[in-house]
């Protein structure tokens, strides 16, 4: 899928044709299940920082919304985490603009070289393609630094061990045969989890098939918050463990 339909599926646990926002830039209609609202009702402090792209009804479920955040969309991630009340569990939706087009040169101090790019076999190996991918690599590196800053902040707050961190993409990368297609390069996206206290083993991998709509019911199960019957996804908590 593309950005906003996929994000609406993340927060509802429902397919785009079911949650009512199947097209790009459509806001999520009122009345849909909302992960943030359900966690807030269970006692969680909820915050969103960075890219929103969900619509006002969905955003109303968060205690704090800090949109924007520099060219990466990540500059407000750590300040948002520092806002949280220390006596409540928390849910932070930290959304990046990186590595979204348009790409700009010098996103990082030491940009990647086109000569070092690995061109996928379904794209032509030309100087233009290599230059484009090098800029894409730069934004991935900038995003990686911001994710590291979040993990460092969790360390400083003493919450790293007991916080489930899930890193994922809302769609395939923005190249031909990728984003918005049903080829593997359009559907197969990153999903990395870290949760030492929850039994997630560092470096472990799984071949289990997980869908975007499975994120919400998984988090709700782990938070003992209850999964509404309208949610179409299935929890993969057992896979994490």
C-alpha positions in Angstrom: 0.0 0.0 0.0 1.0 3.7 0.0 1.5 5.9 3.0 -1.8 7.0 4.5 -3.9 3.8 3.8 -1.1 1.8 5.4 -0.8 4.0 8.4 -4.6 3.9 8.9 -4.3 0.1 8.8 -1.6 0.2 11.4 -3.7 2.2 13.9 -7.0 0.3 13.3 -5.8 -3.3 12.6 -8.1 -3.2 9.5 -7.6 -3.5 5.8 -7.8 -0.2 3.8 -11.0 -1.3 2.1 -12.5 -1.8 5.5 -11.3 1.2 7.5 -12.6 3.7 4.9 -9.4 5.5 3.9 -8.1 3.3 1.0 -6.7 6.2 -1.1 -3.7 8.3 -0.5 -4.3 11.4 1.7 -7.8 10.3 2.8 -8.2 10.8 6.5 -9.4 7.9 8.7 -13.2 8.2 9.3 -14.5 8.5 12.8 -15.7 5.4 14.5 -12.9 3.1 13.5 -10.9 1.1 16.1 -8.0 3.2 17.2 -4.9 1.6 18.8 -3.9 4.8 20.6 -7.4 5.4 22.0 -7.6 1.8 23.3 -4.2 2.0 24.9 -5.0 5.3 26.5 -8.2 3.8 27.9 -6.0 1.1 29.4 -3.9 3.7 31.2 -1.2 4.4 28.7 0.2 7.9 27.9 0.1 8.1 24.1 2.1 10.4 21.8 2.8 10.9 18.2 5.8 12.8 16.8 6.9 13.4 13.2 4.8 12.6 10.2 1.1 12.3 10.9 -0.9 11.5 7.7 -3.8 9.9 9.6 -6.4 12.6 9.8 -7.7 14.7 12.7 -10.1 12.0 14.1 -7.3 9.5 14.5 -4.9 12.1 16.0 -7.4 13.0 18.6 -6.7 9.7 20.3 -3.2 10.8 21.3 -2.4 12.8 24.5 0.3 14.6 22.7 0.9 15.3 18.9 4.1 16.9 17.9 4.0 17.0 14.0 6.9 17.9 11.8 10.5 17.8 13.0 13.1 19.0 10.4 13.8 17.5 7.0 13.9 14.0 8.5 10.7 14.3 10.4 12.5 13.0 13.5 13.8 16.0 15.4 10.9 15.9 17.9 11.1 12.2 18.7 13.4 12.5 21.7 11.8 15.7 23.1 8.5 14.0 22.9 9.7 11.0 24.9 11.0 13.4 27.5 7.5 14.8 27.9 6.0 11.5 29.2 4.8 11.2 32.8 7.1 8.8 34.5 4.3 7.1 36.5 2.4 5.6 33.5 3.2 3.2 30.8 3.6 4.9 27.4 3.0 4.3 23.7 5.0 6.5 21.3 4.2 6.5 17.6 7.5 8.0 16.1 7.1 8.5 12.4 9.8 9.6 10.0 9.8 11.4 6.7 13.1 9.7 5.8 13.6 8.0 3.4 10.7 9.6 1.5 11.2 11.5 -1.7 12.2 14.1 -2.7 15.8 13.4 -1.9 18.3 16.2 -1.3 22.1 16.1 -1.4 24.2 16.2 1.8 21.5 14.7 4.1 24.5 13.3 6.2 28.0 14.6 6.7 29.6 11.7 4.7 27.2 11.0 1.7 27.3 7.6 0.1 29.1 7.1 -3.2 27.1 6.0 -6.3 29.9 3.5 -7.0 29.1 1.7 -3.8 25.4 1.2 -4.6 23.9 -2.3 -5.0 21.4 -1.9 -7.8 18.5 -4.3 -7.7 18.3 -6.7 -10.7 15.0 -5.3 -11.8 16.4 -1.7 -12.3 18.9 -0.6 -14.9 22.5 -0.1 -13.6 23.1 3.5 -14.9 24.7 6.5 -13.3 21.3 8.1 -12.8 20.0 5.1 -10.9 23.1 4.8 -8.8 23.0 8.5 -7.9 19.4 8.2 -6.9 20.0 5.2 -4.7 23.0 6.9 -3.0 20.7 9.7 -1.9 18.2 7.1 -0.7 21.0 5.5 1.4 21.8 8.9 2.9 18.3 9.3 4.2 18.3 5.7 5.6 21.5 6.6 7.5 20.0 9.8 8.9 16.9 7.8 10.0 19.1 5.2 11.6 20.9 7.9 13.7 17.5 9.2 15.0 16.4 5.6 15.9 19.7 5.3 17.8 18.9 8.6 19.6 15.6 7.1 20.7 17.2 3.9 22.0 19.8 6.0 23.9 17.0 8.1 25.5 15.3 4.9 26.6 18.6 3.9 28.2 18.9 7.2 30.0 15.3 6.9 31.3 15.9 3.4 32.5 13.2 2.0 30.3 15.1 0.2 27.6 14.7 -3.3 29.0 11.0 -3.1 29.5 10.0 -1.2 26.3 8.9 -3.0 23.2 10.5 -1.1 20.3 9.0 -2.0 16.8 10.7 -0.6 13.8 8.9 -0.9 10.5 8.1 0.7 7.2 4.6 1.7 6.0 5.2 0.7 2.4 7.9 -0.6 0.0 10.7 1.7 -1.1 9.9 4.5 -3.6 11.3 3.0 -6.7 9.8 1.3 -9.8 8.4 -2.2 -9.0 8.3 -1.3 -5.3 6.0 1.1 -3.5 2.2 0.6 -4.3 2.9 -2.7 -6.2 2.2 -6.3 -5.1 5.7 -7.5 -6.1 7.9 -8.6 -3.2 9.7 -5.3 -3.3 6.4 -3.5 -2.7 5.0 -5.8 0.0 8.0 -7.0 1.9 9.0 -4.3 4.3 11.3 -4.2 7.5 9.9 -5.4 10.8 12.4 -5.4 13.7 11.5 -5.7 17.4 13.5 -5.2 20.5 12.2 -6.1 24.0 14.7 -7.8 26.3 12.2 -8.2 29.2 9.6 -9.6 26.9 11.7 -12.5 25.7 12.6 -11.2 22.3 16.1 -12.6 21.6 18.6 -10.3 20.1 19.7 -11.4 16.6 16.9 -13.9 16.3 14.9 -14.1 13.0 11.6 -15.7 11.9 10.0 -16.7 8.7 6.5 -16.0 10.0 4.3 -14.0 7.8 3.0 -10.8 9.4 0.7 -8.2 7.9 0.4 -4.5 8.7 -3.0 -5.1 10.3 -1.4 -7.5 12.8 0.5 -4.7 14.6 -2.4 -3.3 16.5 -3.8 -6.5 17.9 -0.3 -7.6 18.9 0.3 -4.5 20.9 -3.2 -4.6 22.5 -2.7 -8.2 23.6 0.7 -7.4 25.1 -0.8 -4.4 26.9 -3.8 -6.5 28.1 -6.0 -3.8 26.6 -8.5 -6.0 24.8 -8.9 -6.4 21.0 -12.2 -5.1 19.6 -14.1 -7.6 17.3 -13.8 -5.1 14.4 -10.0 -5.6 14.3 -9.2 -7.9 11.3 -5.5 -8.5 12.2 -4.2 -11.3 14.3 -1.7 -11.0 17.1 1.8 -12.3 16.5 2.8 -12.0 20.2 3.7 -15.7 20.3 6.1 -15.1 17.4 7.9 -12.3 19.3 8.3 -14.6 22.3 
